[in-house]
């Protein structure tokens, strides 16, 4: 038997414990590991979050996103992927990176992976087929290699007097070196000479420009690379200082002051990776989500930069531009 006061005291203590118990029973938010080999890039990260939002996931409310920006240090990928797998996160997202997708696949056969790659993912060994990926990976192919020859032709049309074009690649990124596979043959067809330069760090980018100026190459073709994309302000600043016409694999570089860019819609691609990530969080299986292929490509020219370089954009070329930045 207990008296009324004892009962109320006991009830009060139990009632006070109820919210704590209720909170303890709430499931933890799923964790998404976002892996990008470049430097922190707010617009592209925002595009990824927008894709998540479109399928009902809001960062900080019902999903946690861990952002891993590797600053071009591709050698960190195996250890990072091993850590994500050890912690059994919900999804690994690797937008815009062949190397990151390959490292993720090597690390796990169970955790879902959503990629963005510039090469055919079947040839890369990531999926069995585009329509039926099989396994634990799916994503989007944005055709970096196929667009290379077209971008070179557009650059030559914009700088018709060019004889020798410098091509800058990141040897630490297999995707960057693969993206210029078709360039030598395309250059021969246009009677152009190619000078290949390498850079994997900020200081090596500066050194490459020094070499370019010393060797008196004409325009610069910057190969597609996630680290290069994140260093676009550095590229644009150096190109302006040395008065070098340069072509980039992203519209973001042109918005920052670069001369021209031709590539897939990167923001849209990041958004799709985010949307697929959200669908998987809702229960979809990567094996049932077909690999998508980019259908929107952008040719962007910065007329202010062209004028600063003393270049006149031919009317027929201007007519093919998707967007002109004044």
N, C-alpha and C positions, 0 to 999 in steps of 0.2 A: 504494500500500500504506500502511496505517496500523497502528500498534501498538495493543495492547489498551487502554492508558490513553487514547490519543487517541479510540478508538471510544466508550469509556464516557463521556468528557467530552462528546463530540458528542451521544451519546444522552441524557445528562442535560439538556443545554441544550434539546434538542428536546422532551423530555418536559415540561420546565418550561413550554414555550410552548404545549403542547396545551390546558390549561384556558383560557388567554387566547384562543386561536383558537376554542375551543368557545363561550366566552361571546360572542365577537364575532359568531358565526353565529346566535345566538339572535335571533328576530325581536323588534322593539320592541313594547311593549304598545300596543294601539289607544288613541287618545285620544278621549274624549267631551267635547264642549263643552256644559256645562249652563248655560243662560242664564235668569236670573230678574230681572225689573225691580225687585223689592223688595229688602229688607234680608236679610242672612243669616238663614236659618230652619232650625235644626237638625232639628226633627221632620219637616218636609216633605222636606228633603234625605235624611234617614234613610229615609223611605218610598220615595224614588226608588232608593236603594241596595238596599233590600230587594227591589224589583222586579228589579233587575239580578241579585241573588244567586239569585233563584228560577229563572233560566235559566242559571246556572252562571258568572256573572261576579262576581268579588270585587275591589273597589277596592284597588289596590296589589299585587295578585297577578297578575291577567291583564287588567286594564283600568285606565287612568288617567282620572279625571274631573276636568276643570277647572271650578271653580265660579265663575261670573261673576254677582255680585249688584250691580245697578246703582243701588240706593238711590233708585229713582224717577226716575232720569235717562234717560228714554226716548230722548232725542236722541243717546245714546251707541250705540244699537243698530246703525245702519248701519256705523259704523267697526269695532265689535266683530265683527260678522258678516263683514265684509271680511277681517279679520285671521284669523278661524277658517278661512275658505275658502282664504286664501293659504297657510296652513300645512297644508292638506289633512287636517284631522282626520277621524276615522272617521265620527262621527255628531254632529249638533247636536240637543240636546234642549231644548225650550222649554215646559215644563209651565206651565199656568195663565197664558197671556199671548197675546192676539190680536196685539198689536203686535210681540212678539218673533217669532212665527211668520211674520207678514207680512214682517218685515225679513229673516228667514232665507231665505224663498222668493225674495225679490228679489235675494239675494246669490249664490245657487247653484242650478243645475239638475241637479247631479250628486251632491253630498254628501247622504246621507240625513238627513231631518229628522223628528223625532217631536215632535208638538205636543200641548198641552192648550189648548183654546179654548172660550170661553163662547158663541160664536156658531156658526151653521151654517157649517162649513168650506167647503161648496160655495158659499154666498153670499159668503164671504170670498175666494173665488178660490184657495183652497189646494189643493183636490182636485177631480177631475172628478165623482166620486160617492162616496158613503159605502162602497158595496160594492166598488167598483173605483177606488181613489184615482188611479191613474195617476201618472206623474211620480215625484218623489223625496220626497214627504211622506205621512205618515199620523199617526194619533194618536187623540185622544179628544175628544168634545164634551160639555161639562158643563152646558149649558143655563142660563147665567147670566141671560139676558134673560127666558126663559120663567118662571123662578122668582121674578122681581121682584114681580109682582102678588100672588102667593101670600104672599110674605114681608111685604108691606105690609098685607095683610089680617090676618095673624097678629099683627102689631104693634098694629094698631087694636083687635083683640080683647083684647089684653093691656092696652092703655091706652085704654079705650073713651071716655073723656071728651076725648080729643085732638081738636082742631079744625084745627090747622095743624101739619104735619109738615115738619121740615127734612130735605132730602135732600142728602147730601154726595157729590160726585163728584170724580174726578181728571181735569181737562181735558187733561192731558198723555197720557192713555191712552184711545185710542178705544174700547177694550173697556169701560172704566168708564162712559163717556157712553152707549154703546149699551145697557148693562145696565139703564138706567132708562127705556128707550124706552116701555115699557108703563105706567109709573108714573102719568103725568098722567091718563090715561083711567081707570085703576083708582081713583085718588084721587077723581075726580069721581063715580064710582059709589058711593063711600062718604061723599060730602059732605065731603071733606077738602080743605083748602088745602095747596098745596105751595110750599115755599120752597127753591130750589136754591142751594147754596153750593159753592164750588170750593176745592180744596186740592191742591197737588202736592208740597209739602215738609213737613218737620216743623213749621216755624214757621207755615206756612199752615194746618196742622191746628189749631194753637193759636188762630190768628186766627179761624178758622171757629167755634170754640166761643165765643169772645168775642162774635162777631156773633150767634150763636144765643141766647146768654143776654140780650144787649141787646135783641134783637127779640122775646124771650119766646115763641119757638116751643115747641111741646110736645115730643114725642119726636123722636129722630134716627134716620134711616134711612141707614146707611152703604153706599154703592153698592159692588158687587163690584169689587175692584181689588187686584192683587198687591202693590202698595206699601202700601195700607191694611192688608192682611192682615199684612204684616210689621211694621206699626206698631201692632198690636193693644193692646200694653201701654200705649202713650201714649193711645190712644182710651179704654181702660177707666179709666185714671187720671183723665183729664179729665172723663169722664162721671160718675164717682163724686164728684169734687170739686164739680161743678156740679149734682149730683143730676138728671141727665138720663137718662131711659129711652132705650136705644139698641138698634137691631137691626143685626146684622152678617151678612156673607156667609160666615162660617166658624165652625165649632164651636170652633176654637182660641181665638177671641176670647172665647167664653163660658167656656171653661176658664180663661181669664186673669182672669175676673171680669165679663165683659159680661153684659147682661141676657138676650138671646136671639139665636139664630142659626138661619138656615134656608138650607141650600145642599146641593150635592152633597158626597159623601164625598171631601174633598180629599186625604186621605192615600191613599185607594184610587186616586184619579186619578193622583197622582204615582207610585204603585207601578206602575200600568199603563204609564205613559210609560217607566218604567225597564225593565219587562219587554219592551216592544216594542223598546227600544234594544238590549237583550241579544239578542233574536231577530235583529235586523239585523246585529249583530256576528257572529252565527253564520252569516250568509249569506243570510238572508231579505231580500227586496226590499220597500221601502215600497209599491210598486204592488200587491203581492200581499197586503198586510195591511189588511183592511177597517178603516175608521174606526169606533171603538167609541163608544157613547153611554152616559153615566152612567145607572145604574139604581137606585142607592142614594142617597137624599136624607135629610138629618137635620134634625129640628127639636129644638133643644136649648134648655133654659131653666135659668138659674141662680137657684134659689129664694132663696139667701142675698142675692143682689143685689136681687131683687124685694122681699124684706122690708125691706132697707135703704132702698129707694125708696118704701116704703109701699104697694106694689102687691100685690093679691091675685090669684093666678092662678085664673081661673074653672075649675070642675071639668071642664066640657066641653073646655076648651082643654088642661088638664092631661092629659086622657085621650088626646089626640092627640100628646103629646110623645114623641119617641123616646128621649130621655135627660134626666133631671133631675139637675142638679148642685147638691148641698146646700152 
